[in-house]
Amino acid sequence: MTVMASARSEIYGRIDRPRRIWCVGAVHAEIERLTRLHDDMAARLRQGDRLVYLGNMIGHGPAAADTIDEMLAFRRHFMGLPGMEPWDVVHLRGAQEEMWVKLTQLQFAPNPREVLYWMVGQGVGATLQSYGIDPESGHNHCRDGILAITRWTARIQQAVHDHPGHDEILSGLRRYAVAAEAGLLFVNAGLDTGRPLSEQRDTFWWGAGVGFPIDAEPYGDFHMVVRGYDRTGGGPAMGAHRATIDGGCGFGGKLVAACFLPDGTVEDWIEA
């Protein structure tokens, strides 16, 4: 499966020369679990490690803004290891991050009021509140027309901008990540094995009903595909060529991180 993009692509994250790759499943703004997981991981890091957050970092939980602050702080710690480069930490786009981006463009939606109601119910409401914005104010602006909605979405963007580093995270999300030489592929929620990476579109974060069978055959040149969110709540699973790193964080379950060797085997596992 040839990946046609530059090493520092804005579309995907490229993981170069990893000795190990830490993957963090869906966080859903559960800041306490993320802090505990980071504390455990910090004691286990080694030179040559890489780090991928597999999307759905925000949404549902009450502390989205604090969660991004925690990720920024841990990124600084991670970058303190010898030989690290900024691109050695990758944040993937999940459904929650995709909805957040669409929220900031709500004025362009054909039915903004209905779209907002749906997104708030899907977890975006908690993220808005974490940035100090009442979701009900958005419903009121939707009744007042496009200009009012535009002013409201500008408030959202300013609220993010007021938190140093948050723009960087939310504007630098990748659709997927690859460790091409090792044959590892990292996605948020889904993968259509009948399509090349360039044609997956929103399958990466919505799944689009394609499933993620744990006993599936290799996908192209990738001998292991790792995802961070299972919307069916099936829990962590490990197969010969598929892995799900989702302990149900945000829905009463645990936050999970797995440390993969380049051959696709799991060397370490953390639950918080």
TORLUMDREN-572014 format. One line per 2 residues: number of its first residue (from 1); their letters; for each residue x, y, z of N, C-alpha, C, CB. Coordinates in steps of 0.1 Angstrom, whole numbers, plus 2048, in hexadecimal, padded with zeros to 3 digits. Glycine has a CB too. Example, Ala and Ser with C-alpha at 12.3 -4.5 7.8 and 13.67 -1.06 7.14 Angstrom:
2
1) as) 884,7C7,84E,87B,7D3,84E,884,7DF,84E,871,7D3,85A; 880,7EA,847,889,7F5,847,881,800,84F,88D,7FA,839
***
This chain:
272
1) mt) 809,7F4,800,800,800,800,809,80C,800,7F6,800,80C; 80B,812,7F4,814,81D,7F3,80D,82A,7F9,819,820,7E5
3) vm) 814,831,801,80E,83E,806,814,849,7FE,811,83F,816; 80B,850,7F7,810,85B,7EE,80E,868,7F6,808,85B,7E1
5) as) 818,86D,7FD,818,87A,804,825,87C,809,80D,87A,80F; 828,889,80D,835,88C,812,837,887,820,837,89B,812
7) ar) 843,887,825,846,882,832,83F,88A,83D,855,882,835; 83D,896,83B,836,89F,845,828,8A3,840,83F,8AB,848
9) se) 821,899,83B,814,89C,835,80A,8A2,83F,80E,88F,82F; 802,8AB,839,7F7,8B1,841,7EB,8A7,842,7F2,8BE,83C
11) iy) 7EB,89C,83A,7E1,893,839,7E3,887,843,7DF,88D,82B; 7EF,882,844,7F2,877,84D,7FF,879,854,7F2,86A,845
13) gr) 800,872,85F,80C,872,867,816,867,863,809,872,876; 822,86A,861,82C,860,85D,835,85E,869,834,865,850
15) id) 836,852,86D,83E,84E,879,84B,848,874,836,844,882; 856,850,876,863,84C,871,86B,844,87B,86A,858,86C
17) rp) 872,83A,877,87C,832,87E,877,830,88D,889,83A,87E; 86B,82A,88F,867,828,89D,86E,81B,8A3,858,826,89E
19) rr) 872,81C,8AF,875,810,8B7,869,80A,8BD,880,814,8C1; 860,813,8C2,853,80F,8C7,849,81A,8C4,854,80C,8D7
21) iw) 83D,817,8C4,832,821,8C1,827,81F,8CC,82C,81F,8B3; 826,82A,8D4,81B,82A,8DD,80E,82F,8D7,81F,833,8EA
23) cv) 803,828,8D9,7F6,82C,8D3,7EC,82E,8DF,7F1,822,8C9; 7E5,83A,8DF,7DC,83D,8E9,7CE,83C,8E3,7DE,84B,8F0
25) ga) 7C5,834,8E9,7B7,833,8E4,7AF,83F,8E7,7B1,827,8EA; 7A2,83E,8E3,799,84A,8E5,799,84E,8F3,78B,846,8E0
27) vh) 79B,85B,8F6,79B,861,903,78E,867,907,7A6,86C,903; 787,86D,8FE,77A,874,900,77A,87D,90C,76F,869,902
29) ae) 785,885,90D,786,890,917,786,88B,925,77C,89A,915; 78A,87E,928,78B,879,936,799,87D,93B,788,869,936
31) ie) 79A,889,940,7A7,88E,943,7AE,886,94E,7A6,89D,948; 7A7,882,958,7AD,87A,963,7B4,86E,95E,7A3,877,96E
33) rl) 7AD,866,956,7B2,85A,950,7BE,85D,947,7A7,852,948; 7BD,868,93F,7C9,86B,937,7D5,86F,93F,7C5,876,92D
35) tr) 7D3,876,94A,7DE,87A,952,7E5,86E,958,7DA,884,95D; 7DD,865,95D,7E2,858,963,7EA,850,958,7D7,850,969
37) lh) 7E4,84F,94D,7EB,848,942,7F8,84E,93E,7E1,847,936; 7F8,85B,93D,804,862,939,80F,860,944,802,871,938
39) dd) 80B,860,951,814,85E,95C,81B,850,95B,80D,860,969; 813,846,958,818,839,956,821,838,94A,80C,82F,955
41) ma) 81D,83E,93F,825,83D,933,832,844,934,81D,843,927; 832,84F,93B,83E,857,93D,84A,84F,943,83C,863,945
43) ar) 846,846,94C,850,83D,953,855,832,94A,84A,837,95F; 84F,830,93E,852,825,935,858,829,928,846,81C,933
45) lr) 859,836,926,85E,83B,919,86C,838,917,85B,84A,918; 870,836,90A,87E,833,906,881,83B,8FA,880,824,904
47) qg) 88E,83E,8F8,892,844,8EC,88E,83C,8E0,8A2,846,8EC; 889,843,8D6,884,83D,8CA,875,83A,8CA,88B,830,8C8
49) dr) 86E,83D,8D5,860,83B,8D6,859,845,8CD,85B,83B,8E4; 84D,842,8C9,844,84B,8C2,837,84B,8C8,843,848,8B2
51) lv) 82E,855,8C5,821,856,8CC,816,85A,8C3,822,860,8D8; 80B,852,8C3,800,855,8BB,7F3,855,8C3,7FE,84B,8AF
53) yl) 7EC,861,8C4,7DF,861,8CA,7D5,85E,8BE,7DC,870,8D0; 7CD,854,8C1,7C5,84E,8B6,7B7,854,8B4,7C3,83F,8B9
55) gn) 7B6,861,8B8,7A9,869,8B5,79F,867,8C0,7A4,864,8A8; 794,86F,8BF,78A,870,8C9,790,874,8D7,782,863,8CB
57) mi) 799,87E,8D6,79F,883,8E2,796,88B,8EA,7AC,88B,8DF; 78C,892,8E4,783,89B,8EA,775,895,8E8,783,8A9,8E4
59) gh) 76A,89C,8EE,75D,897,8EC,758,88F,8F7,75B,890,8DF; 74B,890,8FB,744,888,905,749,88C,913,747,879,903
61) gp) 756,88B,916,75B,88E,923,75B,89D,926,769,889,925; 75C,8A1,933,75A,8AF,936,766,8B8,935,755,8B0,944
63) aa) 772,8B2,931,77E,8BA,933,786,8BA,926,787,8B4,93E; 780,8BE,91B,787,8BD,90E,793,8C7,90E,77E,8C1,902
65) ad) 791,8D3,912,79C,8DD,912,7A7,8D9,91B,797,8EB,917; 7A4,8D3,927,7AF,8CE,930,7B6,8C2,92A,7A9,8CB,93E
67) ti) 7AE,8BA,923,7B4,8AE,91C,7BF,8B3,912,7AA,8A6,915; 7BC,8BD,90A,7C6,8C1,900,7D2,8C8,908,7BF,8CC,8F7
69) de) 7CF,8CF,912,7DA,8D4,91A,7E3,8C9,91F,7D5,8DC,926; 7DD,8BE,924,7E5,8B2,929,7ED,8AC,91D,7DC,8A8,92F
71) ml) 7E7,8AB,912,7EF,8A5,906,7FA,8AE,902,7E5,8A3,8FA; 7F8,8BB,903,803,8C4,900,80F,8C3,90A,7FE,8D3,8FF
73) af) 80B,8C2,916,815,8C0,921,81D,8B3,91F,80F,8C1,92F; 816,8A9,91C,81D,89C,91A,825,89C,90D,813,890,91A
75) rr) 820,8A3,903,828,8A4,8F7,836,8AB,8FA,821,8AC,8EC; 836,8B5,902,842,8BC,906,84B,8B2,90D,83F,8C8,90F
77) hf) 846,8AA,916,84E,8A0,91D,853,896,913,845,899,928; 84B,891,90A,84F,887,900,85A,88C,8F8,843,883,8F8
79) mg) 859,899,8F4,863,89F,8EB,870,8A1,8F2,85E,8AC,8E6; 871,89F,8FF,87D,8A0,906,886,894,905,87A,8A3,915
81) lp) 881,889,8FF,889,87D,8FD,893,880,8F2,880,871,8F9; 89F,87B,8F3,8A9,87D,8E9,8A5,87A,8DB,8B6,876,8EC
83) gm) 8A7,883,8D1,8A5,880,8C3,897,882,8BE,8A9,872,8C0; 88E,887,8C7,880,888,8C3,87E,894,8B9,877,88A,8CF
85) ep) 875,892,8B0,871,89D,8A7,862,8A0,8A9,873,898,898; 85D,8AC,8A5,84F,8B0,8A7,845,8A6,8A1,84D,8BD,8A2
87) wd) 849,8A0,896,83F,897,88F,83F,889,895,842,896,881; 847,887,8A0,847,87A,8A6,83B,877,8B0,853,878,8AE
89) vv) 833,882,8B1,826,881,8B9,81B,885,8AF,826,88B,8C5; 811,87C,8AD,807,87D,8A3,7F9,87D,8AA,808,872,898
91) hl) 7F1,886,8A6,7E3,887,8AB,7D9,884,89F,7DF,895,8B2; 7D2,879,8A0,7C8,876,895,7BB,87D,897,7C7,867,894
93) rg) 7B4,87F,88C,7A7,884,88C,79D,879,88F,7A3,88B,87F; 794,87A,899,789,871,89B,77C,878,898,78A,86C,8AA
95) aq) 771,871,89B,764,877,898,762,883,8A0,759,86D,89B; 767,884,8AD,765,88F,8B5,76C,89B,8B0,769,88C,8C4
97) ee) 778,899,8AC,780,8A5,8A6,77A,8A9,899,78F,8A1,8A4; 775,8A0,891,76E,8A3,884,762,8AC,887,76B,897,87C
99) mw) 75A,8A8,890,74E,8B0,893,752,8BE,898,745,8A9,89E; 75D,8BE,8A0,761,8CB,8A5,765,8D5,89A,76D,8CA,8AF
101) vk) 76C,8CF,890,770,8D7,884,763,8DC,87D,779,8CF,87B; 75A,8D3,87B,74D,8D6,874,745,8E1,87C,745,8CA,872
103) lt) 746,8E0,889,73F,8EA,892,744,8F8,88F,741,8E6,8A1; 751,8F9,88D,756,907,88A,753,90C,87C,765,907,88C
105) ql) 74C,903,874,748,907,867,738,906,866,74E,8FE,85C; 732,907,872,723,904,872,71B,90D,869,71F,906,880
107) qf) 720,919,867,718,923,85F,717,91E,851,71F,931,85F; 71F,915,84C,71E,910,83F,716,903,83D,72C,90D,839
109) ap) 711,8FE,848,708,8F2,848,6FB,8F6,842,707,8EC,856; 6F5,8ED,83A,6E7,8F0,835,6DC,8F0,83F,6E4,8E5,82B
111) np) 6DE,8E9,84A,6D4,8E9,855,6DC,8EB,862,6CB,8DC,855; 6E1,8F7,865,6EA,8F8,871,6E4,8F5,87E,6EF,906,871
113) re) 6D7,8F8,880,6D1,8F5,88D,6D0,8E6,88F,6C3,8FB,88D; 6CC,8DE,885,6CB,8D0,887,6D9,8C9,888,6C4,8CA,87A
115) vl) 6E3,8CF,881,6F0,8C9,882,6F6,8CC,890,6FA,8D0,877; 6F3,8D8,895,6F8,8DB,8A3,6F2,8D2,8AD,6F6,8E9,8A6
117) yw) 6E5,8D0,8AC,6DE,8C7,8B6,6E4,8B9,8B6,6CF,8C6,8B3; 6E7,8B4,8AA,6EC,8A7,8A8,6FB,8A6,8AE,6ED,8A2,89A
119) mv) 703,8B0,8AB,711,8AF,8B0,712,8B1,8BF,719,8BA,8A9; 709,8BA,8C4,709,8BB,8D3,706,8AE,8DA,6FF,8C7,8D7
121) gq) 6FC,8A7,8D4,6F8,89A,8DA,703,88F,8D8,6EC,896,8D4; 70C,891,8CF,716,887,8CC,723,88A,8D4,719,887,8BD
123) gv) 723,894,8DC,72F,896,8E5,735,8A4,8E3,739,88C,8E1; 731,8AB,8D9,737,8B9,8D7,733,8C2,8E2,733,8BE,8C9
125) ga) 727,8C0,8E8,722,8C9,8F2,72C,8CA,8FE,714,8C5,8F7; 731,8BF,902,73A,8BF,90D,747,8C6,90A,73E,8B1,911
127) tl) 74C,8C5,8FD,758,8CC,8F9,755,8DB,8F9,75C,8C7,8EB; 74A,8E0,8F4,746,8EE,8F4,747,8F3,903,739,8F0,8EE
129) qs) 741,8EC,90C,741,8F1,91A,74F,8F1,920,738,8E7,922; 757,8E8,91C,765,8E9,921,76C,8F5,91D,76D,8DC,91D
131) yg) 768,8FB,912,76E,908,90D,766,914,911,76F,907,8FE; 75C,912,91A,755,91C,920,749,922,917,75E,928,923
133) id) 745,919,90E,73A,91D,905,72E,915,908,73F,91C,8F6; 722,91B,90A,716,914,90C,710,90F,8FF,70C,91D,914
135) pe) 70E,902,8FD,708,8FD,8F0,6FB,904,8ED,707,8EF,8F1; 6F3,907,8F7,6E6,90E,8F5,6E7,91B,8EE,6DE,90F,902
137) sg) 6F3,922,8F0,6F5,92E,8E9,6F6,92C,8DA,701,936,8EE; 6FB,921,8D6,6FC,91E,8C8,6EE,91B,8C2,704,911,8C6
139) hn) 6E5,915,8C9,6D8,913,8C4,6D1,920,8C2,6D0,90A,8CE; 6D3,929,8CB,6CD,937,8CA,6D2,93E,8BE,6D0,93F,8D7
141) hc) 6DF,93D,8BB,6E5,944,8B0,6E0,93D,8A2,6F4,943,8B0; 6DE,930,8A3,6D9,92A,897,6CB,92F,893,6D8,91B,899
143) rd) 6C3,934,89C,6B6,93A,899,6B7,947,893,6AE,93A,8A6; 6C3,94E,895,6C5,95C,891,6CC,95D,883,6CD,963,89B
145) gi) 6D0,952,87D,6D5,953,870,6E4,951,86F,6D1,960,86A; 6E9,952,862,6F7,94F,85F,700,958,866,6F9,94F,850
147) la) 6FE,965,866,707,96E,86C,709,96C,87B,703,97D,86A; 6FE,968,882,6FE,965,890,706,959,892,6F0,964,896
149) it) 704,94F,88A,70C,942,88B,71B,945,889,706,937,881; 71E,94D,87F,72C,950,87C,732,957,888,72D,959,870
151) rw) 72B,960,88F,731,966,89B,733,95C,8A6,728,971,8A0; 72A,952,8A7,72B,948,8B1,737,93F,8AF,71E,940,8B2
153) ta) 738,93A,8A2,744,931,89F,751,939,8A1,742,92C,891; 751,946,89E,75D,94E,8A1,761,94E,8B0,75B,95C,89C
155) ri) 756,94E,8B8,759,94D,8C7,75F,93F,8CA,74C,94E,8CE; 75B,935,8C4,760,928,8C6,76F,928,8C2,759,91D,8BE
157) qq) 772,92D,8B6,780,92D,8B2,789,935,8BB,781,932,8A4; 783,940,8C0,78B,949,8C9,78D,942,8D6,784,956,8CC
159) av) 783,93A,8DB,785,933,8E8,790,929,8E6,778,92C,8EB; 791,922,8DB,79C,919,8D9,7A9,920,8D8,79A,911,8CC
161) hd) 7A9,92B,8D1,7B6,933,8CF,7BB,938,8DD,7B3,93F,8C6; 7B2,93B,8E6,7B6,940,8F3,7BD,936,8FC,7A9,945,8FB
163) hp) 7BD,929,8F7,7C4,91E,8FE,7D1,91C,8F6,7BB,911,900; 7DC,920,8FB,7E9,91E,8F3,7EB,90F,8EF,7F5,923,8FB
165) gh) 7EE,90D,8E2,7F1,900,8DD,7E5,8F8,8D8,7F8,8F8,8E7; 7D9,8FD,8DB,7CD,8F5,8D7,7CB,8F6,8C8,7C1,8FA,8DF
167) de) 7CD,902,8C3,7CC,903,8B4,7D5,8F9,8AD,7CF,912,8AF; 7E1,8F8,8B2,7EB,8EF,8AC,7E7,8E1,8AC,7F9,8F0,8B4
169) il) 7E1,8DC,8B7,7DC,8CF,8B7,7D0,8CD,8AE,7D8,8CB,8C6; 7C6,8D5,8AF,7BA,8D3,8A8,7BB,8D6,899,7AF,8DC,8AE
171) sg) 7C5,8DE,895,7C7,8E1,887,7D1,8D7,881,7CB,8EF,884; 7D8,8D0,889,7E2,8C7,884,7DF,8B8,885,7EF,8C9,88C
173) lr) 7D2,8B5,885,7CD,8A7,886,7D0,8A0,879,7BE,8A7,889; 7D3,893,87A,7D6,88B,86E,7CB,881,86C,7E4,884,86F
175) ry) 7C9,87D,85F,7BE,873,85C,7C3,865,861,7BB,873,84E; 7CF,862,860,7D5,855,864,7E4,857,865,7D1,84A,859
177) av) 7EA,84D,86B,7F8,84D,86C,7FE,840,867,7FC,850,87B; 80A,840,862,811,834,85D,81F,833,862,811,834,84E
179) aa) 823,827,865,831,824,867,834,81B,85B,835,81D,875; 837,821,84F,837,81A,843,841,80F,842,839,824,837
181) ea) 84D,811,847,858,807,846,854,7FB,84F,865,80D,84B; 84D,7FE,85A,849,7F3,863,83C,7EC,85F,847,7F8,871
183) gl) 834,7F3,856,828,7ED,851,81C,7EF,85B,829,7DF,84E; 81C,7FA,862,812,7FD,86C,80A,809,868,818,7FF,87A
185) lf) 7FC,807,86A,7F3,812,866,7EA,815,872,7EA,80E,85A; 7E8,822,875,7E0,826,881,7D5,82F,87C,7E9,82E,88B
187) vn) 7C9,82B,881,7BC,832,87D,7B4,835,88A,7B4,82A,872; 7AA,83D,888,7A1,840,893,797,835,896,79A,84D,891
189) ag) 78E,832,88C,783,829,88E,780,81F,884,777,831,890; 784,821,877,781,818,86D,78A,818,861,773,81B,868
191) ld) 788,80E,859,790,80D,84D,789,804,843,79E,806,850; 787,80A,837,780,802,82C,78B,7FB,824,778,80C,822
193) tg) 78D,7EE,826,798,7E7,820,796,7E6,811,798,7D9,825; 78B,7EA,80B,789,7EA,7FD,78E,7F6,7F6,77B,7E7,7F9
195) rp) 793,800,7FE,797,80D,7F8,7A5,810,7FC,78E,818,7FD; 7AD,817,7F4,7BA,81C,7F8,7B9,827,803,7C2,821,7EC
197) ls) 7C4,82A,809,7C3,834,814,7BE,842,80E,7D1,836,81A; 7C2,845,802,7BE,852,7FD,7AF,853,7FA,7C5,854,7F0
199) eq) 7A7,848,7FB,799,848,7F8,791,845,805,796,83F,7ED; 797,844,810,78F,840,81C,786,84B,821,799,83D,827
201) rd) 78A,858,81E,782,863,822,77E,863,831,775,864,81A; 771,864,835,76E,864,843,76C,856,849,761,86C,845
203) tf) 76F,84C,841,76F,83E,847,778,83D,853,772,834,83D; 783,845,853,78D,844,85E,786,847,86B,798,84E,85C
205) ww) 77D,851,86C,777,855,879,768,851,87B,779,863,87B; 761,84F,870,753,84B,871,751,83C,870,74A,852,867
207) ga) 75B,835,869,75A,827,868,751,823,85C,754,820,874; 747,82A,859,73E,829,84E,739,81A,84C,745,82C,841
209) gv) 737,813,858,731,806,857,73A,7FB,852,725,807,850; 747,7FE,850,750,7F4,84A,754,7E9,853,75C,7FB,843
211) gf) 753,7EC,860,758,7E2,86A,767,7E2,86C,753,7D4,867; 76B,7DA,875,77A,7D9,878,77D,7CB,87D,77F,7E4,882
213) pi) 77B,7C1,874,77C,7B3,879,78A,7B0,87E,779,7AA,86E; 78B,7AB,88A,798,7A9,890,7A0,79E,88A,796,7A6,89F
215) da) 799,795,882,7A0,78A,87B,7A2,78E,86C,798,77E,87C; 7A2,79B,869,7A3,79F,85B,7B2,79C,856,7A0,7AD,859
217) ep) 7B3,79B,849,7C0,799,842,7C7,7A6,842,7BE,793,834; 7D4,7A6,83F,7DC,7B3,83E,7D5,7BC,834,7EA,7B0,83A
219) yg) 7D7,7C9,836,7D2,7D3,82D,7DE,7D9,825,7CB,7DF,835; 7DE,7D6,818,7E9,7DA,810,7F7,7D6,815,7E9,7E9,80F
221) df) 800,7DF,817,80D,7DC,81C,80E,7DD,82B,817,7E6,816; 803,7E0,832,802,7E1,840,7FF,7D4,847,7F8,7EC,844
223) hm) 808,7CF,84F,805,7C2,856,7FD,7C4,863,812,7BB,859; 7FC,7D1,867,7F4,7D4,874,7ED,7E1,872,7FD,7D4,880
225) vv) 7E0,7E1,875,7D8,7EE,875,7D3,7EF,883,7CC,7ED,86A; 7D5,7FB,889,7D2,7FE,897,7C7,809,897,7DE,801,89F
227) rg) 7BC,807,89E,7B3,812,89F,7B0,815,8AE,7A5,80E,899; 7AB,821,8B1,7AA,826,8BF,79C,827,8C4,7B0,832,8C0
229) yd) 792,824,8BB,784,826,8C0,77B,81C,8B9,77F,834,8BD; 773,815,8C1,769,80C,8BC,75C,811,8C0,76C,7FD,8C1
231) rt) 754,816,8B7,747,81C,8BB,73D,811,8C0,741,824,8AF; 740,804,8BE,737,7FA,8C3,73A,7F7,8D1,738,7ED,8BA
233) gg) 745,7FC,8D7,749,7F9,8E4,74D,7EB,8E7,73D,7FC,8ED; 754,7E5,8DD,758,7D8,8DF,765,7D5,8E7,75B,7D2,8D1
235) gp) 76B,7E0,8EB,777,7DF,8F3,784,7DC,8EC,775,7D5,8FE; 78F,7DC,8F3,79C,7D9,8EC,79C,7CB,8E6,7A8,7DA,8F6
237) am) 7A3,7CA,8DA,7A3,7BD,8D3,7B0,7BD,8CB,797,7BB,8CA; 7B6,7B1,8CA,7C3,7B0,8C4,7C2,7A3,8BA,7CE,7AE,8CE
239) ga) 7C5,7A6,8AE,7C5,79B,8A4,7D3,79B,89D,7BA,79C,899; 7D5,792,894,7E2,791,88D,7E5,79D,885,7E2,785,884
241) hr) 7DA,7A4,87F,7DC,7B0,877,7D4,7BB,87A,7DA,7AC,868; 7CC,7BB,885,7C4,7C5,88A,7C5,7C7,899,7B5,7C3,885
243) at) 7C4,7D3,89E,7C3,7D6,8AC,7BA,7E1,8AF,7D2,7D8,8B2; 7B2,7E0,8B9,7A9,7EB,8BE,7AE,7EF,8CC,79A,7E7,8BE
245) id) 7B2,7FC,8CD,7B7,801,8DA,7AC,80A,8E0,7C5,808,8D8; 7A1,805,8E5,796,80D,8EA,790,806,8F6,78B,80F,8DF
247) gg) 792,80B,902,78D,805,90E,780,80B,912,797,807,919; 77A,813,90A,76D,819,90E,76E,826,916,765,810,915
249) cg) 779,82D,915,77B,839,91C,771,844,917,78A,83F,91A; 76B,84A,921,760,854,91E,752,84E,91F,762,859,910
251) fg) 752,841,920,745,83A,921,746,830,92D,741,833,914; 74D,833,937,74E,82B,943,75A,821,943,742,823,945
253) gk) 761,820,938,76C,817,937,77A,81D,939,76C,811,929; 784,816,936,792,81A,939,798,820,92D,79A,80F,93E
255) lv) 7A2,829,92F,7AB,82E,924,7B6,824,922,7B0,83C,928; 7B9,821,916,7C3,817,913,7CE,81D,90A,7BC,80B,90C
257) aa) 7DA,818,90C,7E5,81B,903,7ED,80E,901,7EF,826,909; 7F1,80C,8F5,7F9,801,8F1,806,805,8EB,7F2,7F7,8E8
259) cf) 811,7FE,8ED,81E,801,8E8,822,7F6,8DE,829,802,8F3; 822,7F9,8D1,825,7F0,8C6,834,7F0,8C2,81C,7F3,8BA
261) lp) 839,7E4,8C0,846,7E3,8BA,844,7E4,8AB,84D,7D6,8BE; 84F,7E6,8A3,84D,7E8,894,847,7DB,88E,85A,7EB,88E
263) dg) 849,7D0,894,843,7C3,88E,834,7C2,891,84B,7B7,892; 82E,7CB,898,820,7CA,89B,81C,7C4,8A8,819,7C4,890
265) tv) 826,7BF,8AF,823,7B9,8BC,822,7C3,8C7,82D,7AE,8C0; 81A,7C0,8D1,818,7CA,8DC,822,7C7,8E7,80A,7C9,8E1
267) ed) 82B,7D1,8EA,835,7CF,8F5,830,7D4,902,841,7D6,8F1; 827,7DD,902,822,7E3,90F,814,7E7,90E,82B,7EF,913
269) wi) 80D,7E8,919,7FF,7EB,919,7FC,7F3,926,7F6,7DE,918; 7F4,7FE,925,7F1,806,931,7E2,808,931,7F8,814,931
271) ea) 7DC,807,93C,7CD,80A,93E,7CC,814,94A,7C5,7FD,941; 7C4,81E,948,7C2,828,952,7B3,82A,954,7C9,835,94F
***
